[in-house]
């Protein structure tokens, strides 16, 4: 199994984390010879979603369903990890590798649950003043508009790359047979 996701009773006789690839892993579930451990990405995701559940439970949210969903997300992630480890098949292991990318989008969406009607903060007011000063007062708006759609398209492509770069990196690790490094490539090494 990749990244030591499953161990037999000989490797971990009393459900104690062992040295080697599982050092620092959190033991979640043990039944028979299957043992579930969290990878680093899963630990970060669970910690984040658990913290968000606590914070959202004390925060007034626009819809009660957001609070309920925020409480369920950490349990659903933990259950998915346990089920994948218990009934692991090759495609579920690949899905488990790619799932943190989907959780990034879910985490971004969950942050939006805090906001009701958007209100300008002092920092946003300062940014609006700077935009006005640069674009109108300094005369850069005609310069930007003279390039046509080039600069706005460049900015949109740059923003899009924020979401596609993790996909490209994961794809490259699979392409070059390094899928066992997923999770350790960025998170475990602190890169």
N, C-alpha and C positions, 0 to 999 in steps of 0.2 A: 504494500500500500504506500502511496506517495507520502512523503514527509512524516512518516511514522504515525499515521492517523489511526491505525489499528494495531494492537499488540495482542499476543496470546498470553495465557496465564503464566507460561514459563518466563516471559520477558518481564512481566510485572505481577509477581505472585500475590501481593496483598494490595493491589491497586495503589501503589506508591509510585510517584513519578520517578523515572530512572534517568541516569546520566546519558549523554549522547544526544541524538536528534530531538528527544523529547524534553531535555532539560529546560526548565522554566515553563513547561506547559501546564495548563490547568486541567485537572481531572474533572470530568463532568459526569460520566456515566459508566457503569461497568455491569455487564451481565454476561456470565459465561466467559468466553474468551475474547469478547469484544470490549474495547476500552475507548472511550471518546476523549479526545483532548482538543483544546482550542489551539488553532494556529494564531500567530501574532495579529493578523488582520481581523480575525474573529474576536479576539480579546478586545481590540480597540473598538470594533463595532459594537460589541455588547456593552462595554463601558460607556460609550457615547450614548447609545440608546437608553441605557438604564438611567444615566444622568438626566437626559432629556425627559424621561418619564417622570422623574422626581420633580424637576423644574416645572414642567407643564402641569403637574398636579397642584402646584401652588400658584400658578399663574392663571389669570383670566384669559381664556381662549375664546375665539369667536364662535366655536361650535363644540359641543360636548363630545362629539365623535372623535375630534382630534385628541382629546385627553384619553379616551378609551383606546384609540389606536396606539398612542404613544406608550401606554401601559402594556399592550399586547406585543408590540414589536420585539422587545428583548426576549420574551418567552418563545415567540415564533422562530427567531433566529437560533436560539439554543435548541429548540426541538428539531429544527432542520439539521443542525450539526449532529445531534444525537442519532437521528434517523439515518443520515448519510453514513455515519460511522458503523452503525449496527447492520445496515443492509446495503453496504457499499457495492456498487457495480462500476465498471469503468466510466460510463457516462455521468454518474452522479459525482464521481471524484472531479471530473472536469468541470461540472456545474458548480461544485463547491469552490473550485479555484476562481471561477469567473463571477461568482455571486457578490463578492465585495464591491465590484464595480457598480452593480445595481444598487447596493446599499449606499453608495456615495450619492446617487441621485435621490434616494429616499431620505437621506440625511439633509440634503439641500432643501427638499420639500418640507421636511419637518421644521426647519428653521422658520419657514414662512408661516407656520401655524401660530407663531407668537404674535404676529401682526394682525391687527384689525384693519382699520383704514390707515393707509400710509400717511405719516406725518413727517414734515421736514424737520430734521434735527439741526442744531447749530452748524455741524460740519457740512451737512448738505446745503445749507444756506450759503456758507462760505464757498462751496464748490460752484453753486449757481452764479455767485458774484464773479468768481474767477472765470467761468465760462463766458459770461457777458463781457468781462474786461478783455479777454483774449480774442474772442470771436468778433465782437462788435467794436469795442473801443480801439483795439490795436489793429483792426482791419483784417484779421485772418480768415473771416468767413468767406469773402470772395475768393481768396487763395484756395481754400479747401474745396469750394464749389467749382472752381475752374478745373480741378482734376477729375471732375465727373464722379463716377461711382467708385473710383479706385480706392481712395482712402477709407470711405465707409465699408467697402467690401473687405479691405485689408483688416480693419478692426473686427469685422464679423468673423473672418477666417481665424484670426488670432483667438477670439473667444471660443470658437468651435474647437480649436485644437486643445483647449483645456479639457474637453470631454473625450476627444479622440486619442490623445496621447496615451492614457492608460490602456486603452484597447490595443493600440499599436504595440506597446511594450509587452503586453500579455501575449499577443499574437507572435511577436518575435521570439519570446521565450519558448513557446510551443514549436514554432517553426524550426528552431535550432536545437530542439531536444533538451531544453533546459527547464521544462515545466516543473521539475522538482524544486527549482529555486524560487518559484512563485511564493510570495509571503516572506521569504528570507531576502529576496532581492532588494526590497525597499524597507520593510518594517523591521526585520530581525537585525539588520546591520546598521539601522539608524540612518540610512541614506535619505 
